[in-house]
Amino acid sequence: MGLIHARGRHRGATPAELRAAHREDVRTIDALRGTVTDLMTQLDQAGIDFSGALEDLRVARAELVQAEQAVQDRDRRIADLEHRLAVGVRAEHVIADTQPCPVLDRFEQGPVRRLGASPLADTVETPRPDATEEAA
C-alpha cells in the first residue's frame, strides 16, 4: 500500500498492484465492518444494561418510598401507644388516689398477708406447703 500511496492510487500502478491494493482495501473494509459490528453489539448491550439499571433504580426508589412510609406509620403507632400508655398510667393514678381502701379487721397469721390470700386478689392462690412439711 505504501507504493500505491507514494505514487498515487491509479497513476502508474500496474494491474497487479491495483488488484493487491483492492484486496488490501477489501480486507481493511471487512475488518472495519467486523469492528463496527462488535461496537454495535457492545452498544446494544450497554443500552440493555442501562435500561436494566434504570429499572433497578425505579424499583429501588419505589421500595424506598414504601420503607419511608412504613417508618412513618411505625412512628405514628409508637406515638399513639405512648400516648395511650401515658393516659392509662394517669388514669391508674387517679383511680388509686380516689378509690377507698377497705380496712380489714382481722389478719391472716399476723399483719402481713401473702398476695394470693388477700380478699382483693384477682387470682386464685395455690396452696403452699407448710414450713414444717417442707422441713420433713
Phi, psi and omega in degrees: 000328179301320180296318183291318180293326181291323183261356184098160187290315185245341184291111174076010180276144179277160177302323179294320178294321179294319177296319180295318178295322179295315178300319179295318178296320179296316178298318179296315179297316179298318179295318179293323176298318178298318178296316179297317178299315178298316180295322178294320177297316178297319179296317177299315180296320178296321177296318177296314179300318180296317178299318178297319179295321177296319178294318177300319179296317179298315180296317180297320178295318179296319178294323178296317178299317179296318180295318178297320178295319179297320178295317178297318177298316179298317179298320178295318179295319178298314179298319178296316179294321177298319179296314180298319179297314179298318178296317179297318179296316178297320179295319178297320178296319179295316179297314181297323181286329186258345183278128179288142178260123179292143178266127180268133182281329182236153181243146177276112178051054176106185187282351184249133178246149171289151185302316182292340181275351181291138178292346179268357184289141179271351185256163176266128183281135174275134182298138179255138177296147179293150181300328179288328178289326179293324181290332184284000000 
